[in-house]
Amino acid sequence: MKRSIITITALMLLMSMYVPLASARTNVTGPSVQDPSAEEAAAYKAWFDANQAKDYPKAMELAKAYLQKFPNGNATNIQYLKTKWIPGVRGMMYKEAHDKGDVAGEIRIAKEVLAEDPDNLDYIWAVVVEIRTNEIAKNNFAHAADTTDLSQRAIRLFESGKTLTGVDAAKFNKNVTLGYLHQTLALVADNSKDAEKSLAEYTKAAELDPTNAAYFFHCGRINNDRYNVAAQKYDAAQKKADAIPEADRNAADPKPDVKAALEEAKTALADVRSKAEPVVNCWARYLGLTMDKPSEARTTVMSVVSGLYKFLNNNSEEGLTKLIEANKTGPTPVKMTVPPPQSTTPTKPAADAGNAAAKPVTGKKPR
């Protein structure tokens, strides 16, 4: 994740740009008078007095009320409030919320900005990073809906070519940033038990940033869960087929129920094989990228991949080490070439042979 957060500097830049402006321009000399009505002058003075008293929340509401009620009022006052004072004070209030760890406050201020400027990528990105850092990283998904909305907005804007204010284009990695955003969507989907959505987002993140091991870990984890379900279905179907007397199975014209049971087992086996392949491919990449980073999770993944690779490769591990090594050095994922089964006789999936292939990986999940 560290490489993804290179653009987090935009958040601090956002704050540093706005705060001096706010503090420098809050001490105005007094209401600007260009023949306003008495009501308008009073409304502007109410804002001015609150601003001078540094009661910025109150002043903000008064400024917005003034602009709403007098859209064709004093041009100088309107221009100053719209383009200088409100953006500046919002930046200052955002920084205060940030310093307090008030994510809800940051979201509220960002929504005010986006109501007027829907494509303000600086605020969108800053809030996504804040939610990821201060909430999702702590397994808090209180603002999941906002996270999804803002991440999708950011993806659209980055893909359109928009960039963050003040970020050095030479240091900005668009694909890494987009990968981070798709991972954010995957985390939200994962939390809501939407495995299909989560897998799709992790897959997209991995395509954008094929050197991020975490994306391939979670791609393999979700595919392993899918394999587990398929293996259980196969086990049940094969037990049903095994219970059929051999004479009935080998009859020249098996009974319809026998045919159905044998076909069910055959179909289930094919499904298991199709579910096992992406587990191997995702986790072979993960193992390659983490070759120099031993961990409990990696050890467990290696055991699972070994079992599934043998299951797909006619009970042989030949080629597995080369596959993992290729995924260490290759710029993009290297996938397993699955040979056809050597026998038409159903072979039990690796999970049934006693390995951990059908079991979810335990241990801390990489982010």
C-alpha positions, 0 to 999 in steps of 0.5 A: 500500500505504501507505493499507492499512497505517494499521492497522499501528499495531495491531502497535505497540499490541499490543507496548506493551500487553503489554510493560509488563505483563510487566515489571511483573508478573514480580517477584512476591513468591513462590509463593502458597500455598493448601494446594497439594500438595508436587508442585504447590508445587515446580512453581510454585516452579520457574516462579517461580525461572526468572521471577525469573532472567528466563529467560523462555523457560524460565519460559514452558515451566514455566508451561505445564507447571504449568497443564497438570499442575495445572488444578485447582490453586491458583486464585490462581496459575492465574489469574495465570499464565493472564490476566496473566503468560503474555499479558504475557511472550508480548507481550514475546517477540513484540516481541523476535522483531520487533526481531530480524526473526525472522518464524518466531519471531513466527509461532510465538508467534502460533500459541501465542496462537491455539491458546488464542484462535483469533480474536485478530485483533491477533496475526493481523493483526500477523503477516500484516503482518510476513510481507508486509513482511519476507518477501513484499516481498523475494520470500520465500514461505517462510511461504506456507501460514501467510500464506494461513491467517492472511489468510483468518482475518483476512478472516473476522474483519474481515467479521464486524465484529471490529476491532483493539484500540486502532484509532480507528474513524474512521480505520479503513478496512475495505475498504482493509484487506480489499483488502490481505488479498486482495492478500496471497492473490493474491501467494501464489497468483501465486508458486505459479503459480495464475493463476486464484486470483491473478486472483480475489483481485486482482479482489476487492481491486479491488472493495473498493478501486477507487482502488488502481492496483496491483490493476488493474495485476495484474488486467490483467497476468494477463488479458494473459497469458490473452489471449496464450495465446488469441492464439497459439491463434487464430494457429495456427487461422487459419493452418490456415484460411488454408491451405485453398484459396479454392475449398474455403472458398467451396464451397456444401457445404464438406468436413467438415475444411474446416468444422471448420477454419473453425469452429475459427478463428471460435471462436478469434477469439471467444475472443481478443476475450473475453480482450482485453476485461478487459485493456482494462478493468483497464488503462484503470483503471490508466492513469486512476489513474496519469495523473499518475505516468509510468513505464516500466510505464505507457508499456508498458501504454498501448501494449498497451491502445491496440492491443487497444482498436483491435482490439475497436473496429473498428480505431479508437482513438475513445473511448479517451482519454475512457475513461482520463480517466473512470477517473481521476475516477470513484469506480469503474471505467468499462468499455469498451463493445465494439461488434460487429465490422463484418465477419464476416471474421475480423480478426487480433488486435492482437498479430498486427499487431505491437504488444505486446498479447500480451507480458507487461509488463516493468519493476517490478510495482506492489505 
